[in-house]
Amino acid sequence: MIFTNCRNQLPIIFNITQLTDLQLDSDITITGRGFSSISCENEVLVGGVLCPVISSTNQSLVCNLGLNSGLLPNIDYLVEVYIKNFGFALHKSLFRIKFQSIITSFFPSNGTFIFELHINSLF
């Protein structure tokens, strides 16, 4: 719930870096205005999963999900920002992130081999 009539002071998301082909262990940078410069007062949710904020200013947030978020590759996930004691940030448009699959190994390395795909997102 937002308790202000000052529309130009509401938190808003302008942009999110690299919305596609992002790896799960990559930093996600969100630019906008009205964020808290105190990292723990901002929450970033990607597909409903908390993305820990590692740095913040009034105009940008950086978070990183890590490898074990439970999110799967090649699926669009909604990104939301919640500022404590203020509410959810508005969006100029709905931002969605899509992560890429990563091949971590082939075995054996020569001759006939079986292709194995290991997804770095475990439940």
C-alpha positions in Angstrom: 0.0 0.0 0.0 1.4 3.4 -0.9 0.6 6.5 1.2 1.5 9.4 -1.0 -0.1 11.7 -3.5 3.2 12.7 -5.0 3.2 10.6 -8.1 6.7 11.8 -9.2 8.1 10.4 -5.9 6.9 6.9 -6.4 9.6 4.2 -6.9 9.7 3.2 -10.6 11.7 0.7 -12.6 13.1 2.1 -15.8 15.3 -0.7 -17.1 16.9 -4.0 -16.3 20.2 -5.0 -17.8 20.3 -8.1 -20.1 16.8 -9.5 -20.0 17.6 -12.6 -22.0 20.5 -15.1 -22.2 21.4 -14.3 -18.5 23.1 -17.0 -16.4 21.7 -17.7 -13.0 24.8 -16.7 -11.2 25.0 -13.3 -13.0 24.4 -9.9 -11.4 21.1 -8.3 -12.3 21.1 -4.5 -12.4 17.9 -2.6 -12.1 17.7 1.1 -12.8 15.0 3.5 -11.8 14.3 6.0 -9.0 13.0 5.9 -5.5 14.9 2.9 -4.3 16.5 2.9 -0.8 20.3 3.4 -0.6 20.2 0.9 2.3 20.4 -2.5 0.6 18.3 -4.4 3.2 15.3 -2.0 2.6 14.9 -3.2 -1.0 13.6 -6.6 -2.1 13.9 -7.9 -5.7 11.7 -10.8 -6.7 12.3 -12.8 -9.8 9.5 -15.1 -10.5 8.5 -14.8 -6.9 12.0 -15.9 -5.7 14.0 -13.4 -3.6 17.1 -12.1 -5.4 19.5 -10.9 -2.6 20.4 -7.3 -3.2 24.2 -6.9 -3.1 24.3 -3.1 -3.7 21.9 -0.3 -3.9 21.5 3.5 -4.5 18.5 5.6 -4.9 18.7 5.0 -8.7 20.0 1.4 -9.0 19.9 -2.0 -7.5 22.1 -5.0 -8.1 21.1 -8.5 -7.0 22.3 -12.0 -7.7 20.1 -15.2 -7.5 23.0 -17.7 -7.2 22.9 -21.1 -8.8 20.3 -22.8 -6.5 17.3 -20.5 -6.9 15.0 -23.2 -8.3 14.3 -21.1 -11.4 14.6 -22.9 -14.7 16.1 -21.8 -18.0 14.1 -20.7 -21.0 11.1 -19.5 -19.0 10.1 -15.9 -18.6 10.0 -14.6 -15.0 8.4 -11.4 -13.8 10.8 -9.0 -12.0 9.4 -6.9 -9.1 11.0 -4.5 -6.7 9.6 -3.9 -3.2 10.9 -1.0 -1.1 10.2 -1.6 2.6 7.9 1.0 4.2 6.9 2.2 0.8 5.6 -0.6 -1.5 6.2 -2.1 -4.9 7.9 0.0 -7.5 5.9 0.8 -10.6 7.1 -0.4 -14.0 7.4 1.6 -17.2 6.6 -1.8 -18.7 6.5 -5.4 -17.4 10.0 -6.6 -17.1 10.7 -10.3 -17.6 14.0 -12.2 -17.4 14.8 -15.4 -19.2 17.9 -17.5 -18.1 19.9 -19.6 -20.5 20.9 -23.3 -20.2 24.5 -24.0 -19.5 26.4 -27.1 -20.6 28.9 -27.8 -17.8 30.6 -31.0 -19.1 30.9 -33.7 -21.8 31.9 -37.2 -21.0 34.1 -38.7 -22.3 36.1 -35.9 -23.8 37.0 -37.9 -27.0 35.6 -40.8 -29.0 31.9 -41.7 -28.8 30.2 -39.8 -26.0 26.8 -39.2 -24.5 25.7 -35.7 -24.3 24.7 -34.6 -20.8 23.1 -31.3 -19.9 23.4 -30.2 -16.3 21.1 -27.3 -15.4 22.6 -25.1 -12.7 19.2 -24.5 -11.1 18.4 -27.2 -8.5 15.3 -27.4 -6.4 
